[in-house]
Amino acid sequence: MCISVKSSAAFLMFVAANSHASNWVPLMNDSSGGMFVDTQSLRITGDIRVAWIKGTFGPTPLPAKDGKLMSYFLIKVAFNCAQESSKPEAMVRYFEDGSQENSGELKQTTWHPVPPDSTDEKQMKFVCSQAKP
């Protein structure tokens, strides 16, 4: 199989342009775990902000329902900043054994109010304060 230098360069430029370098900003991080927002994933459409959020569990992994130990999770959340509401869009769980479980796109269509003085409110306030890149 012969691959030309020109097609290889084009492929590498495509991969580089479409790769995603995360920028995890801590919202809270202590001995019991942490919550981080990936500012590189932030998408803004009007009052709606969508971003990936990472949750960690400190030194002890969280037991999952299937008996595995979860190291951390990623959840893609949409926030309606004007209405102070949110809905999850996707979730991936990562386990101690190196496996992962991808929920795919969640079919949640209902927006839920973000409770005051909650972790969700902290996430929403941070994400909604971000300007367009």
C-alpha positions as CSV (number, residue, x, y, z in Angstrom):
1,M,0.0,0.0,0.0
2,C,1.4,3.3,-1.0
3,I,0.4,6.5,0.7
4,S,1.5,9.8,-0.7
5,V,3.1,12.5,1.5
6,K,0.4,14.9,0.3
7,S,-2.5,12.7,1.5
8,S,-0.7,11.9,4.8
9,A,-0.2,15.6,5.5
10,A,-3.8,16.3,4.6
11,F,-4.9,13.6,7.0
12,L,-2.7,14.9,9.9
13,M,-4.0,18.4,9.3
14,F,-7.6,17.0,9.5
15,V,-6.9,15.2,12.8
16,A,-5.1,18.2,14.3
17,A,-8.0,20.5,13.4
18,N,-10.6,18.1,14.8
19,S,-8.8,17.0,18.0
20,H,-9.9,18.4,21.3
21,A,-7.4,19.5,23.9
22,S,-9.3,19.6,27.2
23,N,-8.9,22.5,29.6
24,W,-10.3,21.3,33.0
25,V,-10.9,24.2,35.3
26,P,-11.6,23.2,39.0
27,L,-14.8,24.3,40.6
28,M,-14.2,22.4,43.7
29,N,-11.4,19.9,44.6
30,D,-10.8,18.4,48.0
31,S,-10.0,15.1,49.7
32,S,-13.6,13.8,49.0
33,G,-13.3,14.5,45.2
34,G,-13.6,17.2,42.7
35,M,-15.7,18.9,40.0
36,F,-14.1,20.4,36.9
37,V,-15.4,22.1,33.8
38,D,-13.8,21.7,30.4
39,T,-13.7,25.3,29.0
40,Q,-12.5,24.0,25.6
41,S,-15.8,22.1,25.2
42,L,-18.0,25.1,25.9
43,R,-20.6,25.8,23.2
44,I,-22.8,28.9,23.3
45,T,-26.1,29.5,21.5
46,G,-28.0,32.5,22.9
47,D,-28.8,31.8,26.5
48,I,-27.8,28.1,26.2
49,R,-24.4,26.9,27.3
50,V,-23.2,23.3,26.9
51,A,-20.0,22.0,28.5
52,W,-18.4,18.7,29.7
53,I,-18.1,18.4,33.4
54,K,-15.8,15.9,35.2
55,G,-16.5,14.5,38.7
56,T,-13.9,12.7,40.7
57,F,-14.2,10.7,44.0
58,G,-11.0,11.4,46.0
59,P,-8.8,8.5,47.0
60,T,-11.6,6.0,47.2
61,P,-13.5,5.0,44.0
62,L,-17.3,5.0,44.0
63,P,-18.9,1.5,43.9
64,A,-21.2,1.3,40.9
65,K,-24.3,-0.8,40.6
66,D,-22.6,-3.5,38.6
67,G,-19.9,-4.1,41.3
68,K,-17.2,-2.2,39.5
69,L,-15.4,0.8,41.1
70,M,-15.9,4.1,39.3
71,S,-12.8,6.3,39.2
72,Y,-14.6,9.4,37.6
73,F,-17.3,10.4,35.3
74,L,-17.8,12.9,32.5
75,I,-21.2,14.4,31.9
76,K,-22.2,16.8,29.1
77,V,-24.7,19.3,30.5
78,A,-26.8,22.0,28.8
79,F,-27.6,25.1,30.9
80,N,-30.3,27.6,30.1
81,C,-28.7,30.7,31.8
82,A,-31.8,32.9,31.5
83,Q,-34.1,30.3,33.1
84,E,-31.5,28.9,35.5
85,S,-32.3,25.3,34.4
86,S,-30.2,22.4,33.1
87,K,-30.5,19.0,31.4
88,P,-27.9,16.3,30.9
89,E,-27.0,15.4,27.3
90,A,-24.5,12.5,27.6
91,M,-22.5,10.7,30.2
92,V,-19.4,8.5,30.3
93,R,-18.3,6.5,33.4
94,Y,-14.7,5.4,33.8
95,F,-13.8,2.4,36.1
96,E,-10.7,1.3,38.0
97,D,-10.2,-1.7,35.7
98,G,-9.7,0.6,32.7
99,S,-13.1,0.0,31.2
100,Q,-15.7,2.7,30.5
101,E,-19.4,2.9,30.0
102,N,-20.8,5.4,27.5
103,S,-24.4,6.3,27.8
104,G,-24.4,7.9,24.4
105,E,-26.7,10.8,23.8
106,L,-29.3,11.0,26.6
107,K,-32.9,11.5,25.5
108,Q,-33.7,14.0,28.2
109,T,-35.8,16.8,26.8
110,T,-37.1,18.3,30.0
111,W,-35.2,21.2,31.6
112,H,-35.0,21.1,35.4
113,P,-34.5,24.1,37.7
114,V,-31.1,24.3,39.2
115,P,-31.4,24.3,43.0
116,P,-29.8,27.2,44.9
117,D,-26.6,26.5,47.0
118,S,-26.0,23.3,45.1
119,T,-23.1,21.9,43.1
120,D,-25.3,22.3,40.0
121,E,-25.7,26.0,40.7
122,K,-21.9,26.4,41.1
123,Q,-21.4,24.7,37.7
124,M,-24.2,26.8,36.1
125,K,-22.8,30.1,37.4
126,F,-19.4,29.3,36.1
127,V,-20.5,28.0,32.7
128,C,-22.9,30.9,32.2
129,S,-20.3,33.5,33.1
130,Q,-18.1,32.3,30.2
131,A,-18.1,34.5,27.1
132,K,-17.9,33.2,23.5
133,P,-14.4,32.0,22.7
